[in-house]
Amino acid sequence: MRVWRAMGVLGVTAGLLLSGLSGTASAVPAPAGQQTCAPSASTPLRQFRASWVASVVNIDWPSKTGLSAAQQQAELVGWLDDAVRQHHNAVILQVRPTADAFWPSKVEPWSKYLTGVQGGDPGYDPLAFAVAEAHKRNLELHAWFNPYRLSMDTNINGLLPTHPARQHPDWVVTYGGKLYYNPGIPAARKLVEDAIMDAVSNYDIDGVHFDDYFYPYPVAGQVFDDAATFAQYGAGFDNLQDWRRNNIDLLIQELSQKMHAVKPWIKFGISPFAVWRNKATDPEGTDTTAGVQTYDDLAADTRKWVRDEWIDYIVPQVYWAGGFAPADYNKIVPWWAEQVRGTHVHLYIGEATYKVGTSTQSPDWSDPAELSDHLAFDSAIPEVKGNIYFSAKDVRADRLGATTLLNNTWYTRPALIPAMPALDARAPLPAHAVHASRTSNGVQLKWSRTSKDTTSYAIYRRELRSGDHCPDNDARNLLTTLRTTGAAQSYTDTTAAPGTAYIYSVTALDRLANQSIPIPAVTLR
């Protein structure tokens, strides 16, 4: 992959010389002073913020089966609008919950969670609609796929006769009251990859996202019956567990290579159960006593995927409170920070919003400040670049006022998506001919796009006479971000106070959030 040197982001100071009355300005050095320009931890310029919107068993969306296309669309728009109100910048949308599809897939049938009947056409393309509506709001849309789960029950005859699993019943394993594709069968793995690549190739998604399901979670007294498959395909492996881990490794590595070959900018992210291994099992593991370890129980060597940089971001589901002895948030997060350090892999933390006000696991979940405390802890760890909340309905429920407290403490300003220079670090060309003028509705900014790589813009504002000479290295002055709509762009700041002189600056961003130098404009009245 190409790595380019990004252009630095220049600060726009109050020491701007007006260029006539055209609304343009040129920068001069800021006057010397004692102003502190350290960025604020509570308003970071870049931070990944999202919720999971789950479709399996209609957890979040659609809220139930059988809704009309218009009702489904209205519900999804509601979730996207929630994200905007909370200054989130991405949505993780589940589009393949059980070897099915929320788009007209060439590989698998329509999901039953749309119409109530597998194969039932919902009357529109949900994934296309989701991408368009998310991008309209300048939200990234990460498509969430469950790789191997086939059904939430054990009735294979409940699948369509044309379903690949019905055509290849030898690929299917019954376990724990559900059906799964057998990850040890190469043809089954290829089908999973083909299903995902169908969406990657045909939709403008920003990321491919997996959750924590690989080999299924252990069920007491049951055996995942793949001994015959191991005998057939396990040559070169001393034991079943090493072979299983290799099967999952192949899925991750192959899919990463395939998607980046088609779209080098697309992001591959995985959200595993947060405990790789307990320290008692492996001295390099976490200081936890978790009942599940991904390496041993799910055949998911999540640390290897980070170290080998097969993925672009990892979101360990740290679904425990700070101080919870068996699995302490405040011990697990630093462990993951250590794993990503020195790699290109971003670390975002999965947050258990669903436990707030409901879980009796520890008394901390009755404290409305628990989630906010998590972000305070994360803010001191540079490797933590964001947080994702499970799930959207629990974020909206705002039990104990925890979501409101978190948003009012940590999400008071918008934030740019963290850049991924390993995928591309070349900034787009800056905006052209930025002009600011007073209107009856506020201040209208107009500018022109100069680079086809530009997908969005960031707009910064400060008062001309505020004495703020700092570069925009946090989001205190970040007014908004917006999607590109063509060669000519405009934005009206309806919050501008009459009679106040402002300096605005506009930066261009590409789809990996590389940011151009800012182009300023001044309004005097």
N, C-alpha and C positions, 0 to 999 in steps of 0.2 A: 504494500500500500504506500502511496505517496505521502510524505510528510513535508509540509511546507512551513516556512517561518511566517507566523501570523504578524500582522501589523499591530503595533501597540495601540492601546486606547488612550487617547489624549484627553487630559482634563480641560474643561472649558472654564475659564476664570471670569470673575467679574470685571477684570481689566480688559474689556473689549472696546475697541474703537468702532464707532458706528460708521458705516459706509453710506453716507447720504441718508435718505429716508426709505430705502428700498427694503429694509427689514433684514439685510445681510450684515455680517460683521466679520472683522478679522481679529485674531487674538494677539495680544501683547503680553509680556511677562507680568505675572501677578506681583503686586507690591509685597515687599518683605514683611513678615509678621510672625506671630507666635502661634498661629492657628494649627491645631492638631488635626491631621488628616488620616488618622488610623481608621480603618473601616469598622463599622459597627457590627457586632456579632448578631444583633437582633434584626438587622436589615441587610443580609448578604446580597451581593449583586447577583450571584449565581447559586441556585439551589433547586434540586429536583423535587417537585411537589405533586403528588397524585393520590388518587384513591383507586382501589380495585373495584370495578363494576362487574359483578359475577352474574353469569347467566345460568349456571347449572342449578337445577331444581328451582329456577326462577328466584334466586336469592335477592338480586337487585333489579335486573332488567332482562326481559320484560317482567313486570311484577307478577304476571300470571300468563298462562297460555291462552290463545284464542283472541287476544286483543286485535283490533283492526290495525292496518298499516299506519293509519293516522294516529291512533292511540299509542302504538309502540314508538313512533317517531317523537311524539310529544313527551313521552316519558324519558327518552334518551336525551332530548334537548334539555329537559329539566336537570339531568345529571351533569351535562356539560355546563349549563348555566351555574349550577352549584359550584363547579370547579372554578369558574371565572370569579364568582363572588368571593371565594376564599383565597384568591390570588394563587391558585394552583396553576401549573403550566403543562400538565399532561394528564391523560386518563389511561388506565390499564383496563381494556375491555375484553372480556372473555368471549371468543368467537368460535372456539372448537372445544366444547365442554366434554363431549363423549363420542369421539370419532365421528363427528357430524359437523355441520357447517352453518355459519351465519352469513353465508354468501353462496351464490350458485356455483358450488365447487364442481370441478371436473372429476373429482376423486371420491367424494363422500356425499351423503344425502343431506338435505335440509335438516336442521336440528328440530327435535320435537318440542323444545322449549320456546319455540316461536308460535307454532299453531296448535300444539298439543298432539300432533301426529308427525312421526318421523317421515321426512320427504315432502311434507306439506309446504307449498310455496306461500310465503307470507305476503306476496303481492308487491314486493319491492326488494332492493338489495340492501340489507341492513349494514353490511360492512362499508359499502360505498357511501351510504348516507352518513354513517358515523365518521368516516374520514373527512367528508366534505364539511360537516357541521363542526367538527373539532377544529379543523384548520381555519374555518371562518372565524373562530374565536381565538385563533393563534394558540391552540393547545396541541401538543404532540399526541398522536394516537398510537398506543402500543397494543398490538393485537396479541391476546393471551390465548395460548393453546395448551391443552392437556394432551400429552403425547400418546399414552397407552390405554387410558380408560375407555372402555367400549360402552358400558351400560351401568346404571346405578342399581340394576337388579341382575338376576342370573338367567333370564329368559332370552336365549339367543334367537328363538323364533319370533320374539317381539321386534327384532330388527327387520328392516325391509328385505325382501328376498334378494334384491340386487345389491345389498350392502356387502362390501368386501369381506366382512367377517362371516357372512352367510356363505359366500363363495369359497372361503378358506377356513372352515371351522377348525382345522388343525392348527391355526395360528392363535386360537383363543384359549385362555386359561380362566377357569372359574375360581374365585378366591374371595373370601370375606363378604359374600353376598353380592358380589359385582362380577362383571366380565372385563377382562383385560386382553389386549394383544400381548403375545409373548415376546418380550424384548430380545430374546435370544435367537429369533428367527430372522435372518437377514432380509427376507422378502417383506416381512412385517415392518421392519425398521424403514425399509425403502418406501413403503406405502405411507408411513407417518411423515417422512421427509417430503414426499411428493405432495401430500395434502397441504402441508405448511407452505411449501414453495409455490403452490397454486395461488395462495393469497399474496405471498411476497411479490410474485411476478406481475400480478394483475391489479394490485391496489397500492396506493401511495401511503402505505403505513410507515410510521417512523421507527417502529421497533417490533421485534418478535419476542414474546415474553412467555416463560414457563414458570409454573409455581413449584410446589414441593413434591409432586407425585411422579415417581419414576417406577421402580418396583414398588408394589403397594406396601403400606404400613403393615407391620406384623399383626396378625390376629391369632390369639392364643388357641392352641390346639389344631391349627390348620397349616397345611404345607402348600406353598406355591409350586405346582407340579410341573417342573421343567427339567426333571432328571433325564428324560429321554432326549430332550433338545440339547442338553449339555453333552450327552454321549455322542450326539450327531455332530455338534458344532464346536465342542470344547477342546479340540486338540491343541496342545501347547499350554494348557492351563492345569495347574496342580489341583485346584479346588473350585467348587461351584461359585463361591463368593467372588474370587478374582475374575472369573469368566463373566459373571453378571456385571461387575463394575466396568469391565471392558466393553460390554454391550452398550451400556449407557454412555461411556466415553465416546464410542464410535458415533452414536447419535449426535452428541453435542459437537464433536469435531467436524463431522461431515456436514451437518446443517449449517454451522458457522461458515464453512468454506463455500457452500453452495449459495447462501444468501448474500454473502459479501462479494462473490463473483458476479452476481446479477446486479446488486445495488451496494456499492462500496460504503455508502453512507448509513445504511440501515444498522440499527443497534440491536444486539442480541443480549437479552437480560434474563436472569434466572433468580427466582425467589425461593430458596430452599428452607426447610426446617433449619433452625439456626445452629444446632449443635452438630458439628462435623464428627467429633469423637470426644468423649469425656476424658479428662486427664487420667483417670484411673485405668482407662483402656489404652491410652496412648499419651505419653508425657507431653507431646506437642498439641494435645487437644485443649479444650476449654476447662476451666475450673468449675465443672458442673457435674450433676448426677442425673442427667436427663434419662428418661426411660427409652428414648429412641436416639440413635446415632445414624446420621445419613450414610456414612461410609459403610457401616456394618449392616444396617437394617433395610436401607432403601437402595443399596448398591450405587449410591451417588457420591463420588469422590469430589465434592464441591470445591475443596481446597485446590485440587489438581487443576480444575477448570480455570481457576483464577491464576494459578502459577503459570500455566501453559498459555494463558491469554486467549482461550477459545471463546470467551464471552467478553462483552463490553461493559456490562454492569452486573453486580450481584446485590440482591436484596434479602439478606437473611431475615427470616421471620422471628424477630426477637420479641416474642409475644409474652414476655414476663415483666414483672415490675422490678424497679431498682431495689436491690436488697433481698430479693426472693432467693433464698439459699440454694435450692436445687438448680436454679438457672437464673443467675443475676444479670439483669440488663446491663448493669454497670461493669460487669466482667466480660460479657460476651461481645459487646460492641468494640472495646479496645482490641480483643483478639482478632476480630475481623479486620480492623484497621491495620493491624500488623500483617495480615495476609495479603492485602491489596497493595501495601506500601512497596514502591519500586516497580509496580506493574502499571499497565495502562487501564486496568479495570476499575471502574467507578464503584464506590460503596454507597448504597442507599439503605436505609433501615426500614424494615417492615414493622408497622405499629398495630397493636391489637385494640383498635377502637371498639371492637365488639365486646371486649371484657369490661369496659367502663360501666360502672353501675350495675353490672350483672354477675360478674365472676366473684366467687368466694375463695378463689385460689390463694389470694393474699389480701389483707385489708387495704392495701394501696389502691386497689381498683374501685374503692369507694371514695377515693380522694379525687376531686375534679382536677387537681393540678398534676396528676401522675404523667399524662402525656406531655404536658408542657415541660415538666421536669426532664423528660427524656430529651427534648430538643435542647434544653439548657445544657445537659450533659454532652450531647453530640456537638454542640457549638464549639466546644473546646478541643475537638478532635478533627484536625484538618482533613483527614481522609474521608470523613463522613460528608457526603455531598448532597444529601437529601433524605426524604422520608416518604413512605407510601402507606396508606391507611386501609385496613380491612374492617368492614367493607363500606361501600358508598352509603348504604341505608343506615349504618351505625354512625357514620360521620354526620349525616343529616339529622339523625335522632337527637344528637347533642345532649345525651344524658348527663346529668349533673352540671350541665353547662361547660363540659370539658372541651368540646370543639370550639365554642366561642372564646373560652379562655386562651386556648392554644393560638387561635387565629389572631386575637387581639394582642397577644404577646409576641408572636413570631412571624406572622404573615400580614403585617400592616402595610407592606409595600409589595408590588410585583417583584418577580425575580426572573432572571434569564436562566435558561437551561444550561447546566454545566457543559462547557465545550469538551470535545473528545479529539484532541490533536492527533491521536494515533490513527484515527480514521481520515482526518483532513484538518490541517491547521491554517489553511489559506483563507484570509479574511476577504469578503467581497469588497468591491469598490464602494466608496462612500456615496451617500445620496448627493444629488445635484440641485443647485438653485433653491436652497431652503429659504422660505419666506414666511414671515409671521405678520399677521395684521389683526386688528381689533374688529370684531363684528358684534352684532346685537346679542349673540349667544355666548361670546367669550373671545378667545383668541384662536384664529384659524391658521394652521400651518399648512403650507403646500411645498411639495418638492417633487423631483423626478428621479426615477430609478436609473442607475447607470450600469448595473451589473445583472446579468441574467441569473447569477447565482443567488441573488437576494430573494429570500422567502418571507422576511419579516423586518420590522423596524422597532427600535427602542427610542422613546422620547423622554428626554430629561428636561427638568425645569428648575430654575432657581431664581430668586428675586435678584434683580440687578444690583440693588444697594445693600444686599445682605452681608457682604463681606466674605462670602464663601468662595475661597479660591482653590478648594481641594479638587483633585480629579474625582471622577465618578467611580470610585473603587468599592462603593457599596450602593444600596438601592434607595438611599434617603431622597435623592432627587429624581428617581425613576418614576415618571408619571404613568406610563403605560407601555405596552407592546402591542403591535397590531400586524396582521398578515398583509402581505403585498397584494394589491388588487390590480396592478397593471403598471404601465409606464409612468402615469401621473398619479400622485398620491396626495391625500389630504387628511387632516385630523383637526377637530375642533375641541379645544380645551374649555369645557363649560365650567370648570372650577376656578378659572382665572378671576381674581378679584379686580373689579373696575378701579382704574387709577393706579394700579401697581405695575411697575416696569419689570419685565421678566427677561431672562435669557433662556431660550430653548436650545437644545441641541438634538439632532437626529442622527442615529447610527443605523447602518444596514447590517443585517445578520443573515447568514446562510442557514441551510437546514440543519447544520451541526452547531449552530449558535456561535460561530466565529463572528466577531464584531468588527466593523470598520472603524476608522477614525470618525469622530463626531464632527458634524457640520452645524455651526451655530446660527441662530437667528435671534434678533432682539425686538421686543415690542416695548414702546416707551409709555403707552397710556392705555 
